[in-house]
Amino acid sequence: MDSPEALAGSFASKVGRPARPSAPLSEWSWFRIGGPADLLFRAESFRDLERAVAWAREQGTRFYIIGGGSNLLFDDEGFRGLIIRNEVRSLELKGSLLAADSGTPLESLVGFLVERSLAGLEFLAGIPGTVGGAVCGNAGAFGHDIGEAVRDVDLLLKNGQTAVRTRAEMAFSYRHSLLKEDHHVVLKARFDVEPGDPVRIRRQVEDYLESRSGKHPCPGTPCAGSYFKNKVLSDGTKLAAGRLLEQAGAKGLRVGDAAVFEGHDNFIINLGRARARDVLDLAAELRERVRSRFGVELEEEVVHLPATASMP
Ligand SMILES: Cc1cc2nc3c(=O)[nH]c(=O)nc-3n(C[C@H](O)[C@H](O)[C@H](O)COP(=O)(O)OP(=O)(O)OC[C@H]3O[C@@H](n4cnc5c(N)ncnc54)[C@H](O)[C@@H]3O)c2cc1C
């Protein structure tokens, strides 16, 4: 197998921009956890994304696209292959259609809409990460998901071709989209927005931010958001994972420096030196407690990216 330095040489000569060898993934993770990736490339244009994916395909090297790293648990062993960090950012408004490059932070998108008094995506206020990550996991809050407002999405397919997928083709459901199985790269997403009352929009965003600050760990506390998905029963009722965890005695549990956040039992936080192994062991303990108390199987919302083996 080629060394990270040899891979970096080959990458730079084909792609025309450098990738960092042996890059610590903890720097790119909201959890602040993760060993070195063989290569990490910061893509600043669609051309960068296309060339990086083409290089990986030609080399037979594993690759994985990340946005803000706010929903990911990297492995203690890092990642054998290429991590592509998507930093392709821009927003363009044409009438009531907003086109967002996939590396655009959700914070910029919300700010852009507030400034122009456009309604429809206020519920994204305070969710960290990028448009691409949010579309992939159909991020949402307060009873809304990003998929509701998507008109269509430009994708870079694994075979290097590009394609447009409509909202219906994206198969959005609770914290899920087509991309969870197919792992195509989102290049751009278009959203339907509508003119609204400037005062109401601003107030709505402020209310959402305030409501979140009461429940979530303080900004800067390393974590990756809700660890488990809420449980959706066959009749459509949702059981809040946080409530199940609380009743199963999650509060105060800790493995190494991975701990259940005292303000919300569905957040696992890194107290300083947590390893991925600690987080996974704590999550397994939490899952087991809910299983044995309620017979309910919790499913992870946070994505653990293995260092080797097949892609998740
Ligand atoms: C404090 C905190 C609060 C949070 N609150 C919420 C919340 O209220 N609601 C909610 O839904 N989530 C929440 N999250 C989770 C997270 O912010 C969202 O899931 C967010 O959408 C992830 O975006 P990201 O760019 O950081 O994705 P990453 O974490 O970088 O990646 C997540 C997944 O998306 C994929 N991905 C990223 N970019 C692309 C792309 N361009 N094309 C294809 N796939 C891509 C990755 O491969 C990975 O599988 C929270 C997280 C934190 C830390």
The ligand as an SDF file (V2000), in Angstrom:
LIG
                    3D

 53 58  0  0  0  0  0  0  0  0999 V2000
  -24.7290   21.0100   18.8230 C   0  0  0  0  0  0  0  0  0  0  0  0
  -25.3530   20.2700   17.6700 C   0  0  0  0  0  0  0  0  0  0  0  0
  -26.7160   20.4150   17.4330 C   0  0  0  0  0  0  0  0  0  0  0  0
  -27.3200   19.7280   16.3550 C   0  0  0  0  0  0  0  0  0  0  0  0
  -28.6600   19.8890   16.1330 N   0  0  0  0  0  0  0  0  0  0  0  0
  -29.2520   19.2490   15.1080 C   0  0  0  0  0  0  0  0  0  0  0  0
  -30.6480   19.4030   14.8510 C   0  0  0  0  0  0  0  0  0  0  0  0
  -31.3550   20.1360   15.5320 O   0  0  0  0  0  0  0  0  0  0  0  0
  -31.1930   18.7300   13.8020 N   0  0  0  0  0  0  0  0  0  0  0  0
  -30.4380   17.9260   12.9910 C   0  0  0  0  0  0  0  0  0  0  0  0
  -30.9870   17.3340   12.0370 O   0  0  0  0  0  0  0  0  0  0  0  0
  -29.1110   17.7530   13.2150 N   0  0  0  0  0  0  0  0  0  0  0  0
  -28.4970   18.4010   14.2330 C   0  0  0  0  0  0  0  0  0  0  0  0
  -27.1580   18.2310   14.4600 N   0  0  0  0  0  0  0  0  0  0  0  0
  -26.3800   17.3210   13.6120 C   0  0  0  0  0  0  0  0  0  0  0  0
  -25.7160   18.0240   12.4230 C   0  0  0  0  0  0  0  0  0  0  0  0
  -25.5200   19.3840   12.6640 O   0  0  0  0  0  0  0  0  0  0  0  0
  -26.5370   17.8590   11.1500 C   0  0  0  0  0  0  0  0  0  0  0  0
  -26.7100   16.4880   10.8750 O   0  0  0  0  0  0  0  0  0  0  0  0
  -25.8550   18.5250    9.9340 C   0  0  0  0  0  0  0  0  0  0  0  0
  -26.7620   18.5540    8.8740 O   0  0  0  0  0  0  0  0  0  0  0  0
  -24.5740   17.8200    9.4950 C   0  0  0  0  0  0  0  0  0  0  0  0
  -23.9480   18.6130    8.4980 O   0  0  0  0  0  0  0  0  0  0  0  0
  -22.3690   18.5320    8.2760 P   0  0  0  0  0  0  0  0  0  0  0  0
  -22.0520   19.3940    7.1030 O   0  0  0  0  0  0  0  0  0  0  0  0
  -21.6480   18.8640    9.5270 O   0  0  0  0  0  0  0  0  0  0  0  0
  -22.1990   17.0040    7.9030 O   0  0  0  0  0  0  0  0  0  0  0  0
  -21.0030   16.0360    8.3300 P   0  0  0  0  0  0  0  0  0  0  0  0
  -21.0770   15.7780    9.7920 O   0  0  0  0  0  0  0  0  0  0  0  0
  -19.7220   16.5210    7.7900 O   0  0  0  0  0  0  0  0  0  0  0  0
  -21.4380   14.7130    7.5350 O   0  0  0  0  0  0  0  0  0  0  0  0
  -22.6250   14.0320    7.9070 C   0  0  0  0  0  0  0  0  0  0  0  0
  -23.0170   13.0610    6.7760 C   0  0  0  0  0  0  0  0  0  0  0  0
  -23.3460   13.8440    5.6220 O   0  0  0  0  0  0  0  0  0  0  0  0
  -22.5680   13.4170    4.5260 C   0  0  0  0  0  0  0  0  0  0  0  0
  -22.2680   14.5930    3.6940 N   0  0  0  0  0  0  0  0  0  0  0  0
  -21.7090   15.7500    4.0640 C   0  0  0  0  0  0  0  0  0  0  0  0
  -21.6000   16.5750    3.0110 N   0  0  0  0  0  0  0  0  0  0  0  0
  -22.0780   15.9030    1.9420 C   0  0  0  0  0  0  0  0  0  0  0  0
  -22.2160   16.2020    0.5540 C   0  0  0  0  0  0  0  0  0  0  0  0
  -21.8390   17.3630    0.0230 N   0  0  0  0  0  0  0  0  0  0  0  0
  -22.7440   15.2380   -0.2570 N   0  0  0  0  0  0  0  0  0  0  0  0
  -23.1480   14.0450    0.2380 C   0  0  0  0  0  0  0  0  0  0  0  0
  -23.0440   13.7040    1.5390 N   0  0  0  0  0  0  0  0  0  0  0  0
  -22.5120   14.6270    2.3820 C   0  0  0  0  0  0  0  0  0  0  0  0
  -21.3050   12.8130    5.1280 C   0  0  0  0  0  0  0  0  0  0  0  0
  -20.7140   11.9010    4.2210 O   0  0  0  0  0  0  0  0  0  0  0  0
  -21.8580   12.1480    6.3720 C   0  0  0  0  0  0  0  0  0  0  0  0
  -22.4010   10.8840    6.0470 O   0  0  0  0  0  0  0  0  0  0  0  0
  -26.5350   18.9050   15.5180 C   0  0  0  0  0  0  0  0  0  0  0  0
  -25.1480   18.7900   15.7500 C   0  0  0  0  0  0  0  0  0  0  0  0
  -24.5690   19.4610   16.8190 C   0  0  0  0  0  0  0  0  0  0  0  0
  -23.0850   19.3270   17.0290 C   0  0  0  0  0  0  0  0  0  0  0  0
  1  2  1  0
  2  3  1  0
  2 52  2  0
  3  4  2  0
  4  5  1  0
  4 50  1  0
  5  6  2  0
  6  7  1  0
  6 13  1  0
  7  8  2  0
  7  9  1  0
  9 10  1  0
 10 11  2  0
 10 12  1  0
 12 13  2  0
 13 14  1  0
 14 15  1  0
 14 50  1  0
 15 16  1  0
 16 17  1  0
 16 18  1  0
 18 19  1  0
 18 20  1  0
 20 21  1  0
 20 22  1  0
 22 23  1  0
 23 24  1  0
 24 25  2  0
 24 26  1  0
 24 27  1  0
 27 28  1  0
 28 29  2  0
 28 30  1  0
 28 31  1  0
 31 32  1  0
 32 33  1  0
 33 34  1  0
 33 48  1  0
 34 35  1  0
 35 36  1  0
 35 46  1  0
 36 37  1  0
 36 45  1  0
 37 38  2  0
 38 39  1  0
 39 40  1  0
 39 45  2  0
 40 41  1  0
 40 42  2  0
 42 43  1  0
 43 44  2  0
 44 45  1  0
 46 47  1  0
 46 48  1  0
 48 49  1  0
 50 51  2  0
 51 52  1  0
 52 53  1  0
M  END
$$$$
